[in-house]
Amino acid sequence: MTDIQLYTKLSGLPSNLKMEVADFIDFLKFKSQNIENQNTKRLAGKAKGLVNMKDNFDDPIEGFNEYLK
């Protein structure tokens, strides 16, 4: 289907249906971008430096002492 044929069909629709077509086109664009993003390989270390753990991370939490015995 050519762009002209598609435009001809679109121009014959009422405005509320044109809005639905516009929403569907946006959905298709979003879906195709997600598929492209899923095909890329993950890179190790990409979040390096974004997560900081405190020095007392392994210390027992107050209030849970009874459960740790």
PQR file with spaces between the fields and no chain letter, atoms N, CA, C, O and H, PARSE charges and radii, in Angstrom:
ATOM       1  N    MET     1       0.849   -1.168    0.000 -0.4000 1.5000
ATOM       2  CA   MET     1       0.000    0.000    0.000 -0.0000 2.0000
ATOM       3  C    MET     1       0.898    1.236    0.000  0.5500 1.7000
ATOM       4  O    MET     1       1.841    1.327    0.786 -0.5500 1.4000
ATOM       5  N    THR     2       0.610    2.152   -0.856 -0.4000 1.5000
ATOM       6  CA   THR     2       1.413    3.367   -0.953 -0.0000 2.0000
ATOM       7  C    THR     2       0.934    4.393    0.068  0.5500 1.7000
ATOM       8  O    THR     2      -0.143    4.255    0.649 -0.5500 1.4000
ATOM       9  H    THR     2      -0.156    2.078   -1.495  0.4000 1.0000
ATOM      10  N    ASP     3       1.740    5.410    0.274 -0.4000 1.5000
ATOM      11  CA   ASP     3       1.370    6.478    1.197 -0.0000 2.0000
ATOM      12  C    ASP     3       0.114    7.207    0.723  0.5500 1.7000
ATOM      13  O    ASP     3      -0.719    7.615    1.532 -0.5500 1.4000
ATOM      14  H    ASP     3       2.615    5.522   -0.198  0.4000 1.0000
ATOM      15  N    ILE     4      -0.013    7.364   -0.579 -0.4000 1.5000
ATOM      16  CA   ILE     4      -1.183    8.069   -1.129 -0.0000 2.0000
ATOM      17  C    ILE     4      -2.453    7.271   -0.881  0.5500 1.7000
ATOM      18  O    ILE     4      -3.484    7.841   -0.524 -0.5500 1.4000
ATOM      19  H    ILE     4       0.664    7.033   -1.236  0.4000 1.0000
ATOM      20  N    GLN     5      -2.389    5.943   -1.068 -0.4000 1.5000
ATOM      21  CA   GLN     5      -3.563    5.107   -0.811 -0.0000 2.0000
ATOM      22  C    GLN     5      -3.937    5.163    0.666  0.5500 1.7000
ATOM      23  O    GLN     5      -5.114    5.246    1.017 -0.5500 1.4000
ATOM      24  H    GLN     5      -1.552    5.479   -1.358  0.4000 1.0000
ATOM      25  N    LEU     6      -2.939    5.116    1.511 -0.4000 1.5000
ATOM      26  CA   LEU     6      -3.191    5.189    2.949 -0.0000 2.0000
ATOM      27  C    LEU     6      -3.791    6.541    3.320  0.5500 1.7000
ATOM      28  O    LEU     6      -4.733    6.606    4.110 -0.5500 1.4000
ATOM      29  H    LEU     6      -1.983    5.049    1.226  0.4000 1.0000
ATOM      30  N    TYR     7      -3.254    7.612    2.759 -0.4000 1.5000
ATOM      31  CA   TYR     7      -3.788    8.946    3.043 -0.0000 2.0000
ATOM      32  C    TYR     7      -5.226    9.071    2.548  0.5500 1.7000
ATOM      33  O    TYR     7      -6.057    9.691    3.213 -0.5500 1.4000
ATOM      34  H    TYR     7      -2.489    7.559    2.117  0.4000 1.0000
ATOM      35  N    THR     8      -5.525    8.494    1.397 -0.4000 1.5000
ATOM      36  CA   THR     8      -6.881    8.558    0.859 -0.0000 2.0000
ATOM      37  C    THR     8      -7.863    7.865    1.791  0.5500 1.7000
ATOM      38  O    THR     8      -8.955    8.376    2.038 -0.5500 1.4000
ATOM      39  H    THR     8      -4.851    7.991    0.857  0.4000 1.0000
ATOM      40  N    LYS     9      -7.480    6.706    2.308 -0.4000 1.5000
ATOM      41  CA   LYS     9      -8.349    6.002    3.257 -0.0000 2.0000
ATOM      42  C    LYS     9      -8.507    6.816    4.540  0.5500 1.7000
ATOM      43  O    LYS     9      -9.604    6.916    5.090 -0.5500 1.4000
ATOM      44  H    LYS     9      -6.592    6.291    2.107  0.4000 1.0000
ATOM      45  N    LEU    10      -7.415    7.389    5.004 -0.4000 1.5000
ATOM      46  CA   LEU    10      -7.440    8.157    6.248 -0.0000 2.0000
ATOM      47  C    LEU    10      -8.293    9.414    6.114  0.5500 1.7000
ATOM      48  O    LEU    10      -9.016    9.776    7.043 -0.5500 1.4000
ATOM      49  H    LEU    10      -6.524    7.308    4.557  0.4000 1.0000
ATOM      50  N    SER    11      -8.212   10.071    4.981 -0.4000 1.5000
ATOM      51  CA   SER    11      -8.957   11.318    4.812 -0.0000 2.0000
ATOM      52  C    SER    11     -10.463   11.080    4.777  0.5500 1.7000
ATOM      53  O    SER    11     -11.227   12.012    5.026 -0.5500 1.4000
ATOM      54  H    SER    11      -7.625    9.777    4.227  0.4000 1.0000
ATOM      55  N    GLY    12     -10.910    9.876    4.481 -0.4000 1.5000
ATOM      56  CA   GLY    12     -12.339    9.576    4.450 -0.0000 2.0000
ATOM      57  C    GLY    12     -12.927    9.229    5.803  0.5500 1.7000
ATOM      58  O    GLY    12     -14.138    9.044    5.921 -0.5500 1.4000
ATOM      59  H    GLY    12     -10.290    9.118    4.279  0.4000 1.0000
ATOM      60  N    LEU    13     -12.086    9.139    6.830 -0.4000 1.5000
ATOM      61  CA   LEU    13     -12.572    8.778    8.161 -0.0000 2.0000
ATOM      62  C    LEU    13     -13.058    9.997    8.929  0.5500 1.7000
ATOM      63  O    LEU    13     -12.577   11.108    8.704 -0.5500 1.4000
ATOM      64  H    LEU    13     -11.102    9.289    6.734  0.4000 1.0000
ATOM      65  N    PRO    14     -14.022    9.791    9.846 -0.5600 1.5000
ATOM      66  CA   PRO    14     -14.408   10.887   10.742  0.2800 2.0000
ATOM      67  C    PRO    14     -13.267   11.213   11.713  0.5500 1.7000
ATOM      68  O    PRO    14     -12.367   10.397   11.915 -0.5500 1.4000
ATOM      69  N    SER    15     -13.309   12.382   12.299 -0.4000 1.5000
ATOM      70  CA   SER    15     -12.184   12.850   13.128 -0.0000 2.0000
ATOM      71  C    SER    15     -11.908   11.954   14.334  0.5500 1.7000
ATOM      72  O    SER    15     -10.748   11.789   14.713 -0.5500 1.4000
ATOM      73  H    SER    15     -14.040   13.044   12.135  0.4000 1.0000
ATOM      74  N    ASN    16     -12.940   11.372   14.948 -0.4000 1.5000
ATOM      75  CA   ASN    16     -12.695   10.503   16.110 -0.0000 2.0000
ATOM      76  C    ASN    16     -11.926    9.240   15.699  0.5500 1.7000
ATOM      77  O    ASN    16     -11.089    8.752   16.458 -0.5500 1.4000
ATOM      78  H    ASN    16     -13.882   11.506   14.640  0.4000 1.0000
ATOM      79  N    LEU    17     -12.205    8.715   14.511 -0.4000 1.5000
ATOM      80  CA   LEU    17     -11.464    7.544   14.044 -0.0000 2.0000
ATOM      81  C    LEU    17     -10.047    7.918   13.606  0.5500 1.7000
ATOM      82  O    LEU    17      -9.123    7.112   13.721 -0.5500 1.4000
ATOM      83  H    LEU    17     -12.885    9.111   13.894  0.4000 1.0000
ATOM      84  N    LYS    18      -9.884    9.134   13.108 -0.4000 1.5000
ATOM      85  CA   LYS    18      -8.534    9.607   12.764 -0.0000 2.0000
ATOM      86  C    LYS    18      -7.657    9.649   14.009  0.5500 1.7000
ATOM      87  O    LYS    18      -6.469    9.331   13.949 -0.5500 1.4000
ATOM      88  H    LYS    18     -10.635    9.789   13.014  0.4000 1.0000
ATOM      89  N    MET    19      -8.245   10.043   15.140 -0.4000 1.5000
ATOM      90  CA   MET    19      -7.503   10.064   16.405 -0.0000 2.0000
ATOM      91  C    MET    19      -7.100    8.644   16.816  0.5500 1.7000
ATOM      92  O    MET    19      -5.999    8.432   17.324 -0.5500 1.4000
ATOM      93  H    MET    19      -9.210   10.301   15.189  0.4000 1.0000
ATOM      94  N    GLU    20      -7.983    7.684   16.598 -0.4000 1.5000
ATOM      95  CA   GLU    20      -7.646    6.294   16.911 -0.0000 2.0000
ATOM      96  C    GLU    20      -6.505    5.797   16.037  0.5500 1.7000
ATOM      97  O    GLU    20      -5.612    5.093   16.509 -0.5500 1.4000
ATOM      98  H    GLU    20      -8.878    7.856   16.185  0.4000 1.0000
ATOM      99  N    VAL    21      -6.537    6.165   14.760 -0.4000 1.5000
ATOM     100  CA   VAL    21      -5.463    5.776   13.847 -0.0000 2.0000
ATOM     101  C    VAL    21      -4.147    6.410   14.295  0.5500 1.7000
ATOM     102  O    VAL    21      -3.104    5.757   14.274 -0.5500 1.4000
ATOM     103  H    VAL    21      -7.263    6.737   14.376  0.4000 1.0000
ATOM     104  N    ALA    22      -4.192    7.674   14.697 -0.4000 1.5000
ATOM     105  CA   ALA    22      -2.984    8.359   15.168 -0.0000 2.0000
ATOM     106  C    ALA    22      -2.429    7.673   16.415  0.5500 1.7000
ATOM     107  O    ALA    22      -1.218    7.491   16.539 -0.5500 1.4000
ATOM     108  H    ALA    22      -5.040    8.205   14.713  0.4000 1.0000
ATOM     109  N    ASP    23      -3.316    7.290   17.340 -0.4000 1.5000
ATOM     110  CA   ASP    23      -2.877    6.572   18.541 -0.0000 2.0000
ATOM     111  C    ASP    23      -2.258    5.227   18.180  0.5500 1.7000
ATOM     112  O    ASP    23      -1.252    4.825   18.764 -0.5500 1.4000
ATOM     113  H    ASP    23      -4.300    7.437   17.239  0.4000 1.0000
ATOM     114  N    PHE    24      -2.856    4.536   17.222 -0.4000 1.5000
ATOM     115  CA   PHE    24      -2.330    3.235   16.806 -0.0000 2.0000
ATOM     116  C    PHE    24      -0.960    3.381   16.156  0.5500 1.7000
ATOM     117  O    PHE    24      -0.083    2.543   16.364 -0.5500 1.4000
ATOM     118  H    PHE    24      -3.674    4.862   16.747  0.4000 1.0000
ATOM     119  N    ILE    25      -0.772    4.431   15.376 -0.4000 1.5000
ATOM     120  CA   ILE    25       0.535    4.680   14.759 -0.0000 2.0000
ATOM     121  C    ILE    25       1.583    4.932   15.840  0.5500 1.7000
ATOM     122  O    ILE    25       2.699    4.421   15.754 -0.5500 1.4000
ATOM     123  H    ILE    25      -1.484    5.112   15.207  0.4000 1.0000
ATOM     124  N    ASP    26       1.226    5.720   16.860 -0.4000 1.5000
ATOM     125  CA   ASP    26       2.152    5.953   17.976 -0.0000 2.0000
ATOM     126  C    ASP    26       2.493    4.648   18.676  0.5500 1.7000
ATOM     127  O    ASP    26       3.646    4.414   19.037 -0.5500 1.4000
ATOM     128  H    ASP    26       0.319    6.135   16.929  0.4000 1.0000
ATOM     129  N    PHE    27       1.483    3.794   18.868 -0.4000 1.5000
ATOM     130  CA   PHE    27       1.712    2.492   19.498 -0.0000 2.0000
ATOM     131  C    PHE    27       2.682    1.649   18.668  0.5500 1.7000
ATOM     132  O    PHE    27       3.592    1.029   19.217 -0.5500 1.4000
ATOM     133  H    PHE    27       0.547    3.985   18.575  0.4000 1.0000
ATOM     134  N    LEU    28       2.489    1.626   17.351 -0.4000 1.5000
ATOM     135  CA   LEU    28       3.369    0.839   16.487 -0.0000 2.0000
ATOM     136  C    LEU    28       4.799    1.351   16.528  0.5500 1.7000
ATOM     137  O    LEU    28       5.740    0.558   16.523 -0.5500 1.4000
ATOM     138  H    LEU    28       1.750    2.130   16.905  0.4000 1.0000
ATOM     139  N    LYS    29       4.974    2.668   16.569 -0.4000 1.5000
ATOM     140  CA   LYS    29       6.319    3.236   16.676 -0.0000 2.0000
ATOM     141  C    LYS    29       6.972    2.828   17.984  0.5500 1.7000
ATOM     142  O    LYS    29       8.136    2.428   18.006 -0.5500 1.4000
ATOM     143  H    LYS    29       4.209    3.312   16.574  0.4000 1.0000
ATOM     144  N    PHE    30       6.211    2.930   19.091 -0.4000 1.5000
ATOM     145  CA   PHE    30       6.731    2.562   20.409 -0.0000 2.0000
ATOM     146  C    PHE    30       7.102    1.085   20.442  0.5500 1.7000
ATOM     147  O    PHE    30       8.150    0.716   20.973 -0.5500 1.4000
ATOM     148  H    PHE    30       5.265    3.255   19.073  0.4000 1.0000
ATOM     149  N    LYS    31       6.250    0.248   19.880 -0.4000 1.5000
ATOM     150  CA   LYS    31       6.491   -1.198   19.866 -0.0000 2.0000
ATOM     151  C    LYS    31       7.744   -1.530   19.065  0.5500 1.7000
ATOM     152  O    LYS    31       8.527   -2.386   19.478 -0.5500 1.4000
ATOM     153  H    LYS    31       5.399    0.547   19.448  0.4000 1.0000
ATOM     154  N    SER    32       7.947   -0.875   17.937 -0.4000 1.5000
ATOM     155  CA   SER    32       9.127   -1.167   17.123 -0.0000 2.0000
ATOM     156  C    SER    32      10.397   -0.702   17.816  0.5500 1.7000
ATOM     157  O    SER    32      11.442   -1.335   17.663 -0.5500 1.4000
ATOM     158  H    SER    32       7.311   -0.180   17.601  0.4000 1.0000
ATOM     159  N    GLN    33      10.336    0.389   18.573 -0.4000 1.5000
ATOM     160  CA   GLN    33      11.512    0.844   19.321 -0.0000 2.0000
ATOM     161  C    GLN    33      11.862   -0.136   20.417  0.5500 1.7000
ATOM     162  O    GLN    33      13.042   -0.392   20.656 -0.5500 1.4000
ATOM     163  H    GLN    33       9.487    0.903   18.698  0.4000 1.0000
ATOM     164  N    ASN    34      10.851   -0.700   21.100 -0.4000 1.5000
ATOM     165  CA   ASN    34      11.109   -1.674   22.160 -0.0000 2.0000
ATOM     166  C    ASN    34      11.730   -2.944   21.599  0.5500 1.7000
ATOM     167  O    ASN    34      12.611   -3.527   22.231 -0.5500 1.4000
ATOM     168  H    ASN    34       9.893   -0.492   20.906  0.4000 1.0000
ATOM     169  N    ILE    35      11.293   -3.379   20.435 -0.4000 1.5000
ATOM     170  CA   ILE    35      11.864   -4.579   19.817 -0.0000 2.0000
ATOM     171  C    ILE    35      13.328   -4.335   19.471  0.5500 1.7000
ATOM     172  O    ILE    35      14.161   -5.221   19.661 -0.5500 1.4000
ATOM     173  H    ILE    35      10.578   -2.906   19.921  0.4000 1.0000
ATOM     174  N    GLU    36      13.653   -3.152   18.968 -0.4000 1.5000
ATOM     175  CA   GLU    36      15.036   -2.821   18.646 -0.0000 2.0000
ATOM     176  C    GLU    36      15.891   -2.803   19.906  0.5500 1.7000
ATOM     177  O    GLU    36      17.034   -3.258   19.885 -0.5500 1.4000
ATOM     178  H    GLU    36      12.977   -2.432   18.814  0.4000 1.0000
ATOM     179  N    ASN    37      15.344   -2.277   21.010 -0.4000 1.5000
ATOM     180  CA   ASN    37      16.090   -2.209   22.263 -0.0000 2.0000
ATOM     181  C    ASN    37      16.314   -3.591   22.862  0.5500 1.7000
ATOM     182  O    ASN    37      17.327   -3.810   23.527 -0.5500 1.4000
ATOM     183  H    ASN    37      14.415   -1.907   21.027  0.4000 1.0000
ATOM     184  N    GLN    38      15.400   -4.523   22.645 -0.4000 1.5000
ATOM     185  CA   GLN    38      15.535   -5.864   23.199 -0.0000 2.0000
ATOM     186  C    GLN    38      16.627   -6.649   22.485  0.5500 1.7000
ATOM     187  O    GLN    38      17.207   -7.564   23.069 -0.5500 1.4000
ATOM     188  H    GLN    38      14.577   -4.345   22.105  0.4000 1.0000
ATOM     189  N    ASN    39      16.913   -6.314   21.249 -0.4000 1.5000
ATOM     190  CA   ASN    39      17.901   -7.064   20.485 -0.0000 2.0000
ATOM     191  C    ASN    39      19.332   -6.659   20.811  0.5500 1.7000
ATOM     192  O    ASN    39      20.265   -7.338   20.381 -0.5500 1.4000
ATOM     193  H    ASN    39      16.441   -5.571   20.774  0.4000 1.0000
ATOM     194  N    THR    40      19.535   -5.586   21.549 -0.4000 1.5000
ATOM     195  CA   THR    40      20.892   -5.162   21.874 -0.0000 2.0000
ATOM     196  C    THR    40      21.413   -5.994   23.045  0.5500 1.7000
ATOM     197  O    THR    40      20.658   -6.388   23.933 -0.5500 1.4000
ATOM     198  H    THR    40      18.777   -5.034   21.897  0.4000 1.0000
ATOM     199  N    LYS    41      22.701   -6.245   23.025 -0.4000 1.5000
ATOM     200  CA   LYS    41      23.335   -7.020   24.097 -0.0000 2.0000
ATOM     201  C    LYS    41      23.544   -6.130   25.315  0.5500 1.7000
ATOM     202  O    LYS    41      23.761   -4.925   25.189 -0.5500 1.4000
ATOM     203  H    LYS    41      23.315   -5.925   22.303  0.4000 1.0000
ATOM     204  N    ARG    42      23.478   -6.727   26.472 -0.4000 1.5000
ATOM     205  CA   ARG    42      23.711   -5.999   27.710 -0.0000 2.0000
ATOM     206  C    ARG    42      25.211   -5.823   27.920  0.5500 1.7000
ATOM     207  O    ARG    42      26.015   -6.678   27.549 -0.5500 1.4000
ATOM     208  H    ARG    42      23.302   -7.706   26.574  0.4000 1.0000
ATOM     209  N    LEU    43      25.559   -4.709   28.517 -0.4000 1.5000
ATOM     210  CA   LEU    43      26.955   -4.428   28.809 -0.0000 2.0000
ATOM     211  C    LEU    43      27.188   -4.529   30.309  0.5500 1.7000
ATOM     212  O    LEU    43      26.485   -3.894   31.096 -0.5500 1.4000
ATOM     213  H    LEU    43      24.906   -4.014   28.819  0.4000 1.0000
ATOM     214  N    ALA    44      28.165   -5.319   30.700 -0.4000 1.5000
ATOM     215  CA   ALA    44      28.491   -5.469   32.109 -0.0000 2.0000
ATOM     216  C    ALA    44      29.119   -4.182   32.632  0.5500 1.7000
ATOM     217  O    ALA    44      29.912   -3.548   31.936 -0.5500 1.4000
ATOM     218  H    ALA    44      28.735   -5.835   30.061  0.4000 1.0000
ATOM     219  N    GLY    45      28.768   -3.802   33.844 -0.4000 1.5000
ATOM     220  CA   GLY    45      29.362   -2.632   34.474 -0.0000 2.0000
ATOM     221  C    GLY    45      28.729   -1.314   34.070  0.5500 1.7000
ATOM     222  O    GLY    45      29.283   -0.253   34.358 -0.5500 1.4000
ATOM     223  H    GLY    45      28.123   -4.317   34.409  0.4000 1.0000
ATOM     224  N    LYS    46      27.601   -1.358   33.421 -0.4000 1.5000
ATOM     225  CA   LYS    46      26.967   -0.137   32.936 -0.0000 2.0000
ATOM     226  C    LYS    46      26.469    0.744   34.091  0.5500 1.7000
ATOM     227  O    LYS    46      26.409    1.965   33.951 -0.5500 1.4000
ATOM     228  H    LYS    46      27.151   -2.220   33.187  0.4000 1.0000
ATOM     229  N    ALA    47      26.117    0.141   35.219 -0.4000 1.5000
ATOM     230  CA   ALA    47      25.622    0.895   36.367 -0.0000 2.0000
ATOM     231  C    ALA    47      26.702    1.118   37.421  0.5500 1.7000
ATOM     232  O    ALA    47      26.397    1.489   38.554 -0.5500 1.4000
ATOM     233  H    ALA    47      26.166   -0.851   35.333  0.4000 1.0000
ATOM     234  N    LYS    48      27.938    0.899   37.057 -0.4000 1.5000
ATOM     235  CA   LYS    48      29.034    1.045   38.018 -0.0000 2.0000
ATOM     236  C    LYS    48      29.070    2.481   38.543  0.5500 1.7000
ATOM     237  O    LYS    48      29.030    3.444   37.777 -0.5500 1.4000
ATOM     238  H    LYS    48      28.186    0.598   36.136  0.4000 1.0000
ATOM     239  N    GLY    49      29.146    2.595   39.873 -0.4000 1.5000
ATOM     240  CA   GLY    49      29.187    3.901   40.503 -0.0000 2.0000
ATOM     241  C    GLY    49      27.821    4.473   40.835  0.5500 1.7000
ATOM     242  O    GLY    49      27.739    5.500   41.509 -0.5500 1.4000
ATOM     243  H    GLY    49      29.178    1.813   40.495  0.4000 1.0000
ATOM     244  N    LEU    50      26.745    3.837   40.382 -0.4000 1.5000
ATOM     245  CA   LEU    50      25.406    4.343   40.661 -0.0000 2.0000
ATOM     246  C    LEU    50      24.848    3.811   41.980  0.5500 1.7000
ATOM     247  O    LEU    50      23.945    4.412   42.561 -0.5500 1.4000
ATOM     248  H    LEU    50      26.812    3.003   39.835  0.4000 1.0000
ATOM     249  N    VAL    51      25.381    2.690   42.449 -0.4000 1.5000
ATOM     250  CA   VAL    51      24.892    2.079   43.679 -0.0000 2.0000
ATOM     251  C    VAL    51      26.001    2.133   44.716  0.5500 1.7000
ATOM     252  O    VAL    51      27.114    1.663   44.477 -0.5500 1.4000
ATOM     253  H    VAL    51      26.114    2.201   41.977  0.4000 1.0000
ATOM     254  N    ASN    52      25.688    2.709   45.868 -0.4000 1.5000
ATOM     255  CA   ASN    52      26.652    2.790   46.962 -0.0000 2.0000
ATOM     256  C    ASN    52      26.093    2.051   48.166  0.5500 1.7000
ATOM     257  O    ASN    52      24.958    2.293   48.575 -0.5500 1.4000
ATOM     258  H    ASN    52      24.784    3.091   46.062  0.4000 1.0000
ATOM     259  N    MET    53      26.878    1.162   48.728 -0.4000 1.5000
ATOM     260  CA   MET    53      26.443    0.425   49.912 -0.0000 2.0000
ATOM     261  C    MET    53      27.162    1.004   51.121  0.5500 1.7000
ATOM     262  O    MET    53      28.358    1.288   51.072 -0.5500 1.4000
ATOM     263  H    MET    53      27.801    0.966   48.396  0.4000 1.0000
ATOM     264  N    LYS    54      26.427    1.171   52.188 -0.4000 1.5000
ATOM     265  CA   LYS    54      27.001    1.707   53.412 -0.0000 2.0000
ATOM     266  C    LYS    54      27.920    0.683   54.053  0.5500 1.7000
ATOM     267  O    LYS    54      27.801   -0.517   53.808 -0.5500 1.4000
ATOM     268  H    LYS    54      25.455    0.940   52.228  0.4000 1.0000
ATOM     269  N    ASP    55      28.840    1.172   54.877 -0.4000 1.5000
ATOM     270  CA   ASP    55      29.794    0.287   55.553 -0.0000 2.0000
ATOM     271  C    ASP    55      29.099   -0.667   56.525  0.5500 1.7000
ATOM     272  O    ASP    55      29.594   -1.767   56.771 -0.5500 1.4000
ATOM     273  H    ASP    55      28.937    2.148   55.076  0.4000 1.0000
ATOM     274  N    ASN    56      27.968   -0.259   57.071 -0.4000 1.5000
ATOM     275  CA   ASN    56      27.265   -1.096   58.052 -0.0000 2.0000
ATOM     276  C    ASN    56      26.160   -1.936   57.406  0.5500 1.7000
ATOM     277  O    ASN    56      25.198   -2.292   58.085 -0.5500 1.4000
ATOM     278  H    ASN    56      27.566    0.634   56.871  0.4000 1.0000
ATOM     279  N    PHE    57      26.266   -2.255   56.138 -0.4000 1.5000
ATOM     280  CA   PHE    57      25.227   -2.987   55.419 -0.0000 2.0000
ATOM     281  C    PHE    57      24.948   -4.351   56.042  0.5500 1.7000
ATOM     282  O    PHE    57      23.792   -4.766   56.121 -0.5500 1.4000
ATOM     283  H    PHE    57      27.048   -1.965   55.586  0.4000 1.0000
ATOM     284  N    ASP    58      25.985   -5.049   56.483 -0.4000 1.5000
ATOM     285  CA   ASP    58      25.825   -6.396   57.028 -0.0000 2.0000
ATOM     286  C    ASP    58      25.520   -6.411   58.522  0.5500 1.7000
ATOM     287  O    ASP    58      25.317   -7.483   59.092 -0.5500 1.4000
ATOM     288  H    ASP    58      26.924   -4.712   56.419  0.4000 1.0000
ATOM     289  N    ASP    59      25.484   -5.264   59.160 -0.4000 1.5000
ATOM     290  CA   ASP    59      25.200   -5.217   60.592 -0.0000 2.0000
ATOM     291  C    ASP    59      23.745   -5.612   60.834  0.5500 1.7000
ATOM     292  O    ASP    59      22.882   -5.367   59.990 -0.5500 1.4000
ATOM     293  H    ASP    59      25.649   -4.393   58.698  0.4000 1.0000
ATOM     294  N    PRO    60      23.471   -6.232   62.004 -0.5600 1.5000
ATOM     295  CA   PRO    60      22.090   -6.617   62.314  0.2800 2.0000
ATOM     296  C    PRO    60      21.187   -5.378   62.436  0.5500 1.7000
ATOM     297  O    PRO    60      21.630   -4.311   62.861 -0.5500 1.4000
ATOM     298  N    ILE    61      19.945   -5.540   62.064 -0.4000 1.5000
ATOM     299  CA   ILE    61      18.975   -4.454   62.122 -0.0000 2.0000
ATOM     300  C    ILE    61      18.335   -4.446   63.494  0.5500 1.7000
ATOM     301  O    ILE    61      17.944   -5.489   64.019 -0.5500 1.4000
ATOM     302  H    ILE    61      19.585   -6.407   61.718  0.4000 1.0000
ATOM     303  N    GLU    62      18.232   -3.256   64.071 -0.4000 1.5000
ATOM     304  CA   GLU    62      17.608   -3.132   65.395 -0.0000 2.0000
ATOM     305  C    GLU    62      16.148   -3.572   65.297  0.5500 1.7000
ATOM     306  O    GLU    62      15.463   -3.263   64.322 -0.5500 1.4000
ATOM     307  H    GLU    62      18.550   -2.409   63.645  0.4000 1.0000
ATOM     308  N    GLY    63      15.686   -4.282   66.296 -0.4000 1.5000
ATOM     309  CA   GLY    63      14.303   -4.763   66.296 -0.0000 2.0000
ATOM     310  C    GLY    63      14.187   -6.195   65.811  0.5500 1.7000
ATOM     311  O    GLY    63      13.152   -6.827   66.025 -0.5500 1.4000
ATOM     312  H    GLY    63      16.243   -4.533   67.088  0.4000 1.0000
ATOM     313  N    PHE    64      15.213   -6.727   65.165 -0.4000 1.5000
ATOM     314  CA   PHE    64      15.190   -8.095   64.680 -0.0000 2.0000
ATOM     315  C    PHE    64      16.130   -9.004   65.473  0.5500 1.7000
ATOM     316  O    PHE    64      16.379  -10.141   65.073 -0.5500 1.4000
ATOM     317  H    PHE    64      16.054   -6.213   64.991  0.4000 1.0000
ATOM     318  N    ASN    65      16.645   -8.511   66.584 -0.4000 1.5000
ATOM     319  CA   ASN    65      17.602   -9.287   67.387 -0.0000 2.0000
ATOM     320  C    ASN    65      17.000  -10.595   67.886  0.5500 1.7000
ATOM     321  O    ASN    65      17.691  -11.612   67.942 -0.5500 1.4000
ATOM     322  H    ASN    65      16.443   -7.587   66.910  0.4000 1.0000
ATOM     323  N    GLU    66      15.702  -10.580   68.253 -0.4000 1.5000
ATOM     324  CA   GLU    66      15.051  -11.797   68.748 -0.0000 2.0000
ATOM     325  C    GLU    66      14.997  -12.876   67.666  0.5500 1.7000
ATOM     326  O    GLU    66      15.123  -14.063   67.969 -0.5500 1.4000
ATOM     327  H    GLU    66      15.140   -9.754   68.207  0.4000 1.0000
ATOM     328  N    TYR    67      14.812  -12.476   66.418 -0.4000 1.5000
ATOM     329  CA   TYR    67      14.704  -13.429   65.323 -0.0000 2.0000
ATOM     330  C    TYR    67      16.055  -13.991   64.905  0.5500 1.7000
ATOM     331  O    TYR    67      16.122  -15.066   64.309 -0.5500 1.4000
ATOM     332  H    TYR    67      14.710  -11.512   66.172  0.4000 1.0000
ATOM     333  N    LEU    68      17.126  -13.279   65.209 -0.4000 1.5000
ATOM     334  CA   LEU    68      18.460  -13.728   64.802 -0.0000 2.0000
ATOM     335  C    LEU    68      19.056  -14.729   65.767  0.5500 1.7000
ATOM     336  O    LEU    68      20.077  -15.342   65.455 -0.5500 1.4000
ATOM     337  H    LEU    68      17.072  -12.405   65.693  0.4000 1.0000
ATOM     338  N    LYS    69      18.449  -14.915   66.937 -0.4000 1.5000
ATOM     339  CA   LYS    69      18.986  -15.840   67.942 -0.0000 2.0000
ATOM     340  C    LYS    69      18.630  -17.259   67.603  0.5500 1.7000
ATOM     341  O    LYS    69      18.996  -18.179   68.334 -0.5500 1.4000
ATOM     342  H    LYS    69      17.620  -14.417   67.190  0.4000 1.0000
